[in-house]
């Protein structure tokens, strides 16, 4: 894993990237017939400004429009937007305001305003409508920009994956009979954060607990014969890496070996299907055909994965309902799994860049079913 001191300052190139992204956002909004776009989600604000807010109850937003764009923040965050693109007027408000008057002023003269419909809350849309603005769904516009990663973004995800795979190596070193699930997850999270992760989600589950893909680590102790499903994710310099590997304590059971092979085959098929122009449904179908044919080994509980970047889960999603074509440069988690209640679960996950010549895998951690000491 690269030393943290060797990483370049991510803010060094962020301003130029944000300027270009604002241009593209404005083009997309104009083409959609909008007078302005209002961006309110943490990650989309970070995408356009380099600043990721901590929203809580306070309003944050970026207004993108032809004549006057702005970034609106509470007064306590005013100093954090100094690095935002100069074209964004910095607007702040004090504790006496909820930010809506300042937002309405920044939107003055606009009629049709696009909003991130999956994020902005009803109280704020109602307030904007009372100010006379016509609101339209525009979440797809900003996500249409965010889905296609540039080279700098892909490199940040790759570096995040390097940290995650080192976390997985450490986790498997610490897998000894008697270790407690909660304690191991806490130790791994501490390691990831010590290495610079601003957020981390270790999900290392033992034995029958691993049959629930999103189970909560608890007081269970690791035992001989257990299957371990280790899903680690970490955010570094604003971008996420997310990998999953599996292990057994002592020799793998017949169920573990057969299930691992099915999941491995399914992941390879899904990787191959992740081509520019294919849909999320196509990628999911490639793995689902293999996973569902092995129903005697366990259940197929989820799709093939999702996109990743500034958010740990972002569209496109690799599920049967997702029919939009994948663009070159999208970064996907591809993570088929099989789960058997009372026994355990096997999942394999890599972060994959969609390329015309075939998938680019952003990690080099072996996929093998690791045997740890009994």
C-alpha positions as CSV (number, residue, x, y, z in Angstrom):
1,X,0.0,0.0,0.0
2,X,1.3,3.4,-0.9
3,X,2.5,5.6,2.0
4,X,0.1,8.3,2.9
5,X,2.8,10.9,2.6
6,X,3.2,10.0,-1.0
7,X,-0.4,10.8,-1.9
8,X,-0.9,14.1,-3.8
9,X,-3.1,16.8,-2.3
10,X,-6.5,16.1,-3.8
11,X,-7.4,19.8,-3.7
12,X,-4.6,20.6,-6.1
13,X,-6.6,19.6,-9.2
14,X,-10.1,19.8,-7.7
15,X,-10.8,23.5,-8.7
16,X,-10.2,22.9,-12.4
17,X,-12.3,19.7,-12.3
18,X,-15.1,21.5,-10.5
19,X,-15.1,24.3,-13.1
20,X,-15.5,21.8,-15.9
21,X,-18.2,20.0,-14.0
22,X,-20.2,23.2,-13.5
23,X,-20.0,23.8,-17.2
24,X,-21.4,20.3,-17.9
25,X,-24.1,20.7,-15.2
26,X,-25.2,24.0,-16.7
27,X,-25.3,22.5,-20.2
28,X,-27.4,19.5,-19.0
29,X,-29.8,21.8,-17.1
30,X,-30.2,24.1,-20.1
31,X,-30.8,21.2,-22.4
32,X,-33.5,19.9,-20.0
33,X,-35.3,23.3,-20.2
34,X,-34.4,24.3,-16.7
35,X,-33.7,27.9,-15.6
36,X,-31.6,26.7,-12.8
37,X,-30.5,23.5,-11.0
38,X,-30.4,23.1,-7.3
39,X,-27.9,20.6,-6.0
40,X,-28.3,19.5,-2.4
41,X,-26.9,16.1,-1.7
42,X,-23.5,15.9,0.1
43,X,-21.7,14.0,-2.7
44,X,-23.1,16.1,-5.5
45,X,-22.1,19.3,-3.7
46,X,-18.6,17.8,-3.2
47,X,-18.5,16.9,-6.9
48,X,-19.2,20.5,-7.9
49,X,-17.3,22.4,-5.2
50,X,-14.7,20.1,-3.6
51,X,-16.4,20.7,-0.2
52,X,-18.4,17.9,1.4
53,X,-20.9,19.3,3.9
54,X,-22.1,17.9,7.2
55,X,-25.8,18.6,6.7
56,X,-27.6,17.7,9.9
57,X,-30.6,20.1,10.1
58,X,-29.0,23.0,8.2
59,X,-29.4,23.7,4.5
60,X,-26.6,23.5,2.0
61,X,-27.0,23.9,-1.7
62,X,-25.4,24.8,-5.0
63,X,-27.4,26.8,-7.5
64,X,-26.3,26.4,-11.1
65,X,-27.7,28.9,-13.6
66,X,-26.4,30.9,-16.6
67,X,-26.2,34.3,-15.1
68,X,-25.4,33.7,-11.4
69,X,-24.4,30.5,-9.7
70,X,-23.9,30.2,-6.0
71,X,-23.0,28.0,-3.1
72,X,-25.1,28.5,0.0
73,X,-23.9,27.3,3.5
74,X,-24.5,28.1,7.1
75,X,-22.2,30.8,8.6
76,X,-20.3,28.2,10.6
77,X,-19.2,26.6,7.3
78,X,-18.3,29.8,5.4
79,X,-14.6,29.2,5.8
80,X,-14.8,25.8,4.2
81,X,-15.9,27.0,0.8
82,X,-12.9,29.2,0.2
83,X,-11.6,26.7,-2.3
84,X,-14.8,26.5,-4.3
85,X,-14.8,27.7,-7.9
86,X,-14.7,31.5,-8.2
87,X,-17.8,31.5,-10.4
88,X,-19.9,30.3,-7.4
89,X,-21.0,33.3,-5.3
90,X,-20.4,32.4,-1.6
91,X,-23.6,32.9,0.4
92,X,-23.9,32.2,4.1
93,X,-26.7,32.7,6.6
94,X,-26.8,32.9,10.4
95,X,-28.7,31.0,13.0
96,X,-31.7,33.4,12.6
97,X,-32.4,31.9,9.2
98,X,-33.2,28.4,7.8
99,X,-31.4,29.3,4.6
100,X,-34.5,29.4,2.4
101,X,-34.6,33.2,2.0
102,X,-31.0,33.2,0.9
103,X,-31.8,30.3,-1.5
104,X,-34.8,32.1,-2.9
105,X,-32.7,35.2,-3.5
106,X,-30.1,33.1,-5.4
107,X,-32.9,31.7,-7.5
108,X,-34.6,35.0,-8.1
109,X,-35.7,35.4,-11.7
110,X,-35.8,31.7,-12.4
111,X,-39.1,29.8,-13.0
112,X,-38.3,26.1,-13.5
113,X,-35.8,24.7,-11.1
114,X,-34.4,21.2,-11.2
115,X,-33.8,19.5,-7.8
116,X,-32.3,16.2,-6.6
117,X,-35.6,14.6,-6.0
118,X,-34.2,11.7,-4.0
119,X,-32.6,14.0,-1.6
120,X,-34.3,17.4,-1.0
121,X,-36.8,17.2,1.8
122,X,-40.5,18.0,1.5
123,X,-40.4,21.0,3.8
124,X,-37.9,22.7,1.5
125,X,-39.6,21.9,-1.8
126,X,-42.9,23.3,-0.3
127,X,-41.1,26.5,0.8
128,X,-39.7,26.9,-2.7
129,X,-43.1,26.4,-4.3
130,X,-44.5,29.0,-2.0
131,X,-41.9,31.4,-3.4
132,X,-43.3,30.7,-6.8
133,X,-40.7,28.3,-8.2
134,X,-41.8,25.4,-10.4
135,X,-39.8,22.3,-9.4
136,X,-38.7,19.4,-11.7
137,X,-36.8,16.2,-11.1
138,X,-33.1,16.6,-12.0
139,X,-31.3,14.0,-10.0
140,X,-30.6,12.1,-13.1
141,X,-28.8,15.0,-14.7
142,X,-26.2,15.3,-12.0
143,X,-25.9,11.5,-11.7
144,X,-25.5,11.3,-15.4
145,X,-22.3,13.4,-14.9
146,X,-21.1,11.6,-11.8
147,X,-21.4,8.1,-13.2
148,X,-18.6,8.5,-15.8
149,X,-15.4,8.9,-13.8
150,X,-12.4,10.8,-15.1
151,X,-8.9,9.5,-14.7
152,X,-8.3,11.3,-11.4
153,X,-11.5,9.9,-9.9
154,X,-10.6,6.3,-11.0
155,X,-7.1,6.7,-9.5
156,X,-8.6,7.9,-6.1
157,X,-10.9,4.8,-6.1
158,X,-7.9,2.6,-6.9
159,X,-6.0,4.1,-3.9
160,X,-9.0,3.5,-1.7
161,X,-9.1,-0.1,-2.9
162,X,-5.4,-0.4,-1.9
163,X,-6.2,0.6,1.6
164,X,-9.2,-1.7,1.7
165,X,-7.3,-4.7,0.5
166,X,-4.6,-4.1,3.1
167,X,-7.4,-4.0,5.7
168,X,-8.6,-7.4,4.5
169,X,-5.1,-8.8,4.7
170,X,-4.9,-7.6,8.3
171,X,-8.4,-8.9,9.1
172,X,-7.5,-12.4,7.9
173,X,-4.3,-12.2,10.1
174,X,-6.4,-11.4,13.1
175,X,-8.9,-14.2,12.4
176,X,-8.2,-16.7,15.2
177,X,-10.6,-18.9,17.0
178,X,-12.1,-17.0,20.0
179,X,-11.9,-13.5,18.4
180,X,-15.2,-11.7,18.9
181,X,-17.0,-10.4,15.8
182,X,-17.6,-6.9,17.2
183,X,-14.0,-6.6,18.4
184,X,-12.5,-7.7,15.1
185,X,-14.7,-5.2,13.1
186,X,-13.7,-2.4,15.5
187,X,-10.0,-3.3,15.1
188,X,-10.2,-3.3,11.4
189,X,-12.1,0.0,11.3
190,X,-9.5,1.6,13.6
191,X,-6.8,0.5,11.2
192,X,-8.5,1.9,8.2
193,X,-9.1,5.3,9.9
194,X,-5.5,5.4,11.2
195,X,-4.4,5.1,7.6
196,X,-6.5,8.1,6.6
197,X,-10.0,6.8,5.9
198,X,-12.6,9.5,6.7
199,X,-15.3,6.8,6.8
200,X,-15.1,3.1,7.0
201,X,-17.7,0.2,7.0
202,X,-16.2,-3.1,8.0
203,X,-18.7,-5.9,7.9
204,X,-17.0,-9.1,8.9
205,X,-19.5,-11.8,9.8
206,X,-18.8,-15.3,11.2
207,X,-20.6,-18.6,10.4
208,X,-24.4,-18.4,10.3
209,X,-24.3,-14.6,10.8
210,X,-22.8,-14.4,7.3
211,X,-26.1,-15.7,5.8
212,X,-27.5,-12.2,6.4
213,X,-25.5,-10.0,4.0
214,X,-26.1,-6.8,6.0
215,X,-26.1,-8.3,9.5
216,X,-24.7,-6.4,12.5
217,X,-21.5,-7.7,14.0
218,X,-22.2,-9.0,17.5
219,X,-20.7,-10.9,20.4
220,X,-20.3,-14.2,18.6
221,X,-16.8,-15.8,18.8
222,X,-15.1,-17.3,15.8
223,X,-15.1,-21.1,15.9
224,X,-13.3,-23.9,14.1
225,X,-15.2,-24.7,10.9
226,X,-16.7,-21.3,10.4
227,X,-17.0,-19.6,7.1
228,X,-16.1,-15.9,7.3
229,X,-17.5,-13.3,4.9
230,X,-15.4,-10.1,5.1
231,X,-16.8,-7.0,3.4
232,X,-14.7,-3.9,3.9
233,X,-15.2,-0.4,2.5
234,X,-13.4,2.8,3.2
235,X,-13.5,6.4,2.0
236,X,-10.2,8.0,1.2
237,X,-9.8,11.6,-0.2
238,X,-13.6,11.6,-0.9
239,X,-13.8,8.3,-2.9
240,X,-14.8,4.8,-1.7
241,X,-13.2,1.4,-2.2
242,X,-15.3,-1.7,-1.5
243,X,-14.1,-5.3,-1.5
244,X,-15.3,-8.6,-0.2
245,X,-13.3,-11.9,0.4
246,X,-14.1,-15.1,2.3
247,X,-12.2,-17.4,4.5
248,X,-12.7,-20.6,6.5
249,X,-11.3,-21.5,9.9
250,X,-9.5,-24.7,9.1
251,X,-10.2,-26.8,6.0
252,X,-13.2,-25.7,3.9
253,X,-16.3,-27.8,4.1
254,X,-17.8,-29.3,1.0
255,X,-20.5,-26.6,1.1
256,X,-18.0,-23.8,1.3
257,X,-15.9,-25.1,-1.6
258,X,-18.8,-25.7,-3.9
259,X,-20.4,-22.4,-3.0
260,X,-17.2,-20.4,-3.5
261,X,-16.8,-21.9,-6.9
262,X,-20.3,-21.0,-8.0
263,X,-19.9,-17.4,-6.7
264,X,-16.5,-17.1,-8.4
265,X,-17.9,-18.3,-11.7
266,X,-20.8,-15.8,-11.3
267,X,-18.5,-12.9,-10.7
268,X,-16.4,-13.7,-13.7
269,X,-19.5,-13.8,-15.9
270,X,-20.7,-10.5,-14.5
271,X,-17.3,-8.9,-15.0
272,X,-17.4,-10.0,-18.7
273,X,-20.9,-8.6,-19.1
274,X,-19.9,-5.1,-17.8
275,X,-19.3,-3.6,-21.2
276,X,-20.1,0.0,-22.4
277,X,-23.7,0.0,-23.6
278,X,-24.8,-3.0,-21.5
279,X,-27.3,-2.4,-18.8
280,X,-27.3,-3.0,-15.1
281,X,-29.9,-5.7,-15.9
282,X,-27.5,-7.4,-18.3
283,X,-24.7,-7.6,-15.8
284,X,-27.1,-8.9,-13.1
285,X,-28.5,-11.5,-15.5
286,X,-25.0,-12.9,-16.2
287,X,-24.4,-13.6,-12.5
288,X,-28.0,-14.5,-11.6
289,X,-28.2,-17.3,-14.2
290,X,-25.3,-19.0,-12.4
291,X,-26.3,-18.2,-8.8
292,X,-29.9,-19.2,-9.1
293,X,-29.0,-22.5,-10.7
294,X,-27.3,-23.5,-7.4
295,X,-30.3,-23.0,-5.2
296,X,-29.4,-26.2,-3.3
297,X,-26.4,-24.3,-2.0
298,X,-28.2,-21.1,-0.9
299,X,-30.3,-18.2,-1.9
300,X,-29.7,-15.3,-4.3
301,X,-30.6,-12.3,-2.1
302,X,-29.4,-9.3,-4.1
303,X,-28.3,-8.0,-7.5
304,X,-24.8,-8.0,-8.9
305,X,-23.7,-4.7,-7.4
306,X,-23.8,-1.0,-7.9
307,X,-21.8,2.0,-9.0
308,X,-19.3,3.5,-6.5
309,X,-17.5,6.8,-6.2
310,X,-18.2,9.8,-4.0
311,X,-21.0,7.6,-2.6
312,X,-20.5,4.0,-1.5
313,X,-23.8,3.1,-3.3
314,X,-24.8,5.2,-6.3
315,X,-26.5,4.6,-9.6
316,X,-26.4,2.7,-11.9
317,X,-27.5,-0.3,-9.9
318,X,-26.9,-3.8,-11.2
319,X,-30.4,-5.2,-10.7
320,X,-33.2,-6.5,-13.0
321,X,-35.1,-3.2,-13.1
322,X,-32.1,-1.1,-14.3
323,X,-32.1,-0.8,-18.1
324,X,-30.0,2.3,-18.8
325,X,-26.8,1.7,-20.7
326,X,-23.5,1.7,-18.8
327,X,-21.0,4.4,-20.0
328,X,-17.3,3.8,-20.4
329,X,-15.6,4.9,-17.2
330,X,-18.3,3.9,-14.8
331,X,-16.9,2.1,-11.7
332,X,-19.0,-0.8,-10.4
333,X,-18.9,-3.1,-7.5
334,X,-19.5,-6.6,-8.9
335,X,-20.4,-8.8,-5.9
336,X,-22.5,-11.9,-6.4
337,X,-23.2,-14.0,-3.3
338,X,-25.0,-17.2,-2.1
339,X,-26.4,-17.4,1.4
340,X,-27.7,-20.4,3.3
341,X,-29.6,-19.8,6.6
342,X,-28.0,-21.4,9.6
343,X,-24.7,-22.1,7.7
344,X,-23.2,-18.9,6.2
345,X,-22.7,-16.9,3.1
346,X,-20.1,-16.5,0.4
347,X,-19.7,-13.2,-1.5
348,X,-16.9,-12.0,-3.8
349,X,-16.6,-8.3,-4.6
350,X,-14.2,-6.2,-6.7
351,X,-14.4,-2.6,-8.0
352,X,-14.4,-2.7,-11.8
353,X,-14.1,0.1,-14.4
354,X,-16.2,-0.4,-17.5
355,X,-13.9,-0.4,-20.5
356,X,-14.5,-1.3,-24.2
357,X,-11.7,-3.9,-24.1
358,X,-13.0,-5.6,-21.0
359,X,-13.2,-4.8,-17.3
360,X,-10.4,-3.1,-15.4
361,X,-10.1,-4.5,-11.9
362,X,-9.0,-1.9,-9.4
363,X,-7.5,-4.3,-6.9
364,X,-5.1,-7.2,-7.0
365,X,-6.1,-9.1,-3.9
366,X,-6.5,-12.8,-4.7
367,X,-10.1,-14.2,-4.8
368,X,-9.2,-17.5,-3.3
369,X,-11.1,-19.0,-0.3
370,X,-8.5,-18.3,2.4
371,X,-7.9,-20.9,5.1
372,X,-7.0,-19.4,8.4
373,X,-5.6,-21.4,11.4
374,X,-7.9,-23.6,13.4
